[in-house]
């Protein structure tokens, strides 16, 4: 793994810049934590809360990875 330079965009910068991506990141992480917590608090509805929470986190990771790869290939 290489250290990011001025010409490369880091993963952290990808998920926090611009502000719309930071809002999407915060919402996805809050939804994940809330889904897991509600699944633990209400075991009879565990799958109804935890499965969407995990799906939201997976979609967030996929979208941010695509943004990260797109910016890296555009600059290379």
Number of C-alpha atoms within 10 A of each C-alpha: 3 4 6 10 8 6 9 14 15 15 14 11 12 18 23 16 11 10 10 11 18 16 14 15 18 14 15 21 16 14 19 22 16 15 22 20 15 16 19 15 11 13 11 9 12 16 15 14 20 21 15 15 22 17 13 18 20 14 12 19 15 12 13 20 15 13 15 19 14 11 15 14 9 7 10 7
